[in-house]
């Protein structure tokens, strides 16, 4: 039986990876230390997700470990070296707001943790596929220089613009404001590429926009669709930061992203990089997302607009999926914004509404 190591196995992408891999005949070892609870508060804890995975899948082993702990990382890799074929690195400090509070913690988790995993893979299982969950924040605020038009409910590129179908990896990551989070993830992204090229390892960076799904915890600083729906259901006030709520994001369901991981593993390359998200098939502005959540939940959101945008935030982001689809033509998106939001509501609404204030 092949074995995969999944970091951040209690998070959205990590847990979706565990489920899909186990159900496909893999044994999975998860590294998780529930730092989400520290980052975003107890309501963002992943401990219950880890418990559910352990209870549901005998083929899954959860190990409490911090990716910054080089000794523990090497021990886990060494103990599983004979069957290890895939590393899915989804553990991260994922918020640019939080990164400014503790830059050393942010860089340690995102950059040093990634280096520890790459070194363990290179020395112990160099033929294992290394999948890294990167971010579109490696491009900094360069997308904000695009000539966007105001269409009333959203900002949009002219149809004749080269990036209209989505931003591809030709966009520079230089000469821009990234946020400290964007910098730590860019450092990790470049490390993953360099290990692929320099050591001829099968590695890939998926530079994702917004990733979502019904198992997303939905915290104020991370996971905006899930948190937005949670605020609608519970009556919690919500703040939209900047751009009159017309900023656009593409959104991909975690399960579709995991399918991209598996497609890459079936035919891996060295130092691959792809922008990955909902693309033209699954995107919305903040105003459009609010309207959709209100329609699905059947109640209004109590929200306000802050004129100040977050540092390094994007006015418009839609990923060009063409590069990945050309290399892996059998992969496709299965869910759009409406279906994603409906699932988030149906799975979580009763629990959110009954939770103590």
N, C-alpha and C positions, 0 to 999 in steps of 0.2 A: 504494500500500500504506500503510495507517495505521501510525503509529509510537507506541510507548509508551516512556516512561522509567520504569524500575523501580529504586528505591534498595534497597540491601541485597539485591542480586540473587543473592548466593550463599547466603543464609539459607533457612530453610524456606519461608516465605511468598513471599519474593522469587523463589526458584528455581521454585516451583510456578507462580508468575505468569508467569515467562519461558516455561516449557514450554507452558502453556495458551494464551498469547497467540500464540506462534510457530506452534503447531499450528492456530490459528484464522485464520492469514493475516496476522499482524502482523509488523512489524519492531520489534525491541526493543533499546534501549540500556540496559545495566545499569551502575549506579554501585555500586562495591563496593571496600572497602579492607581487608577481613578483620580488622576490629577484634574480632571474636569470639575470635580467637586471643589477643588482648591481654586481653580481658575474662575468659575462662574457660580459657586454656591452649591449647597446640598441638593437643590432641585435639579441640578445638572449631573448628579452622580450617575456613574455607569455601573455601579455595583449590582443593581438588580438585573441589568442586561447580562452581565457575566454569569450571575447565578442561573438565569434562565437557560443560557447556552450550555452550561455545565450539566444542568438537569435534563436537557433535551437531547444532548449529543454525547454518547459515551466516547466517541472518537475525538472529542475536544478536551484538551487539558489547558487549564488557565494557570498561569504563573504570575504571581505578583512581582513585578520587576519594573525598574525605571531604565529607559534606554540610555540614560546618562551613566549608568553603572556598567562600566566596561567589563568587569570581572563576571558579573552575572550574565551579561549578554553572551560572552564567550563560552561560559559553561553550558548555557542552553543550546547553543549551536553545536558544541562538541558532543553533547549527549544525544543529539538527533542527526548527526552528520551523515550517517549511512543511508537515510531515507530522504534527506532534505532536498527538495527540488524547487521550492518557491519561497520567496520572502516578500510579503506584502507589508510595506512600511507606511502605516496610517497614523501612528502616534504623533501628536504635535501639540504645541501651544497654538491655537488657531485664530486668535483675535488680535488685530492690530491695536485696538484700544488697550487691551490688557498688557501687551508687550511693552508699552511705554511706561507702565508701572514698575516692571521688573525686567529690564533689558537683559540682564545676565541669565536669568531663568529662561527667558524666551530663547535666547541664542543657545543656551546649553541644551534645552530639549530639542529644538529644531535642527540645529547645525551639528553640535557635538554628538548628540544621540544618533544622528544619521551617519556620521563618521564611524562611530562604534559599530554600527550594524554593517556598514560596508566593509570594514576591516575584518570583522568576523566572517562575513561571507567570502571575502577574497582568500583568507587563510584556511578556512575550514571547508567551505562548499562553493568553490569558485564557478562551478557550472550551474548553480542554482539561479533561476531568474529573479532579478531584484526589481520589484515594482515600487516606485516612490510616488506618494500622493503629494504632488507639488501644488502650486497655486498660480492664478493669473496675477497675483500681486507682485510677482517677480518683474512684471513690466512697469511697476510703479504707477505714476499718474500720467504716463504717456498717452493712454487712450483719451485723456481729457483734452488733448489738442486736436482731436478729430472734429471736422466741421459739422457739428450736429444741428439738426433742425428741430424746432419746437412744434410738435404736432398736437398740442393741447393736453393730452393725457400721458404723453411720453416724448422723450427725445429720440431722434432717429437719424441715421445717415442717409444721404441721397442715394438713390438706387444705382447711380453710375459710379459710386465710390468703390475702390478696390476692396475695402473691408466690409462692404454692405452685407455680404453673405456670412461674415464673421471674421474675427481677427485671427490671423495665423501666426506661426512662429517667426515670421520675418520681422515682426515688430521688435525694436531694440529694447533691451532692458537697461540701457545706460541713460545718463543725463535726465533723471527723473526722481521725484520724491516717492519713496517706496512705503514708508512707515517702517518701524523697526522690525515688525513681523515680516514684512516683505523682504527685508534684508536677510534675516535669518533663514527664511525659506529659499531665497535665491542662493545663499551660500550652500545650503544642502542640495539644491537642484544642480548646481555646478559640480559639486562633489560626485553626485551620482553619474553625471555625464562623464566626468573625468575618469572615474573608475571603469566605466564601460570602455572608453577609448584606450586609456593607458594600459589597463590590465586585460583588455579584450574580454570583458564580462558582459553577460546579457542583462542590460539595465534599461529602464525606461522611466521618464518623468512625465506624469500626467498633470499638466498645468490646468487645474480645474477652476471654474467660477464657483457658483453656488451649488453645493451638493445637499440633497434633502431626501426626505422619505418619512414614512410613518413612525420609524423607530428613533427619529431625531429627538434629542432631549428638548431642544428649543429654549435656549438661554438668551438673555437680553443682548449679550455681546457676541453671540454666535448662533447661526442657524435661523436666518431671518424668516423664512416661510413658516417653519414650525412655531416659532415664537409669536409671529404675527397671528396665526390661527389660534394659538393659545390665548392671546390677549383678547381676541374677539369673543371666544367662548367664555372666558372668565370675567370679562369686563375690566381687565387691567388696562390702564392708560398706556398708550404707545407713542413714541416720538420718532418722527421721520427727520433725518439729518440732511439738510441741504437740498438744493436743486429742485425745490418746489414739489418734491415727490415724483418727479418725472424721470429720475434715473432708472436705467434699464439693466436688468440682470437676466442671464440665462440660467436655467436650473435643470439639473440632471438628478434623476432618482438614483439612490445608492446602488440598487440592484443592477441598473443598466451600466453603471460605472464598473462594477465587479465583473460583468460579462466582458467588458473591454480588457480588464486585467487577464482574464482567462484566454481571450483571443490572442493577446500578446504572448502569453506563456506557450501556447501551442506552436508559435513560430516566432521565437524571440530574435531581437537584433541587439547590437551593441550601441549604447549611448543614444537611444531613441528619445525623442521629445515630441509630445503632442499637446496641443490645446484641446481641452475636453470639457464639455458642458452640454447644455440643452440645445445650443445652436439656434438656428432659425425655427426649429420645430417647437421649442419649449423655452419661452422667455416672456418677461413682463416688466412693466414699470412698477414702482412702489404704489402709485395710485391704482393701477390695474390689479395689483395683488390685493390691496385692501378691498376693492370692489368684489373680487372673486371670493375672498374669505367671508365677507358679509353676506353674500348671496348663498354660499354653501351652508354657513352656520345659521342663517336666518335672523341675524341681529347685527346692530351697528357697532362699529369700533369707536372707542373714545380715544381720539388721537390728536396730536398737535404737530406743527411743523417748526423745526428749529432752522434758522437761517444759516447756521454754521455746518458745513460738511465736514466729515471726519478726514483727517490728514491722510493723503494717499488714496482716498476713495475714488471710485470710478463713476463718471457720469453715465457711461454706456459700456456695457460689455456683452458681446455675443461671440461665442467661440466658433471658429471655422473648423468643422469636423472633417473637412475634406481630406486632410492629410492622413488621418487615421483610417478613414473609410477607404481610401485608395490602397493602403497597405493591408487592411483587414476588411474586405468587402462584405463578409458575411455578418458583420456587427451592425446593429441599428438600434436606435432609440425605440423603446416600447411605450413610454408614458410621457404625456405633456403636462403643462401646468394644471389644467383643470382636474385631470385624473390624480395627479400627485396631491393637490390640496384636498380633494375629496377623501383620499385614503388617510391623510394626516388627520382630518376631522373625524372620520368614522372610527379609526383605531383609538384615538386619544380623548375625544370630547367628553365622554362620560367620566373618565378618570380625572381629567382636568377640572371639570365642573364640581366634582365631589371632594376634591382635595381641600384641606383646611387653608384658610386665607393666611 
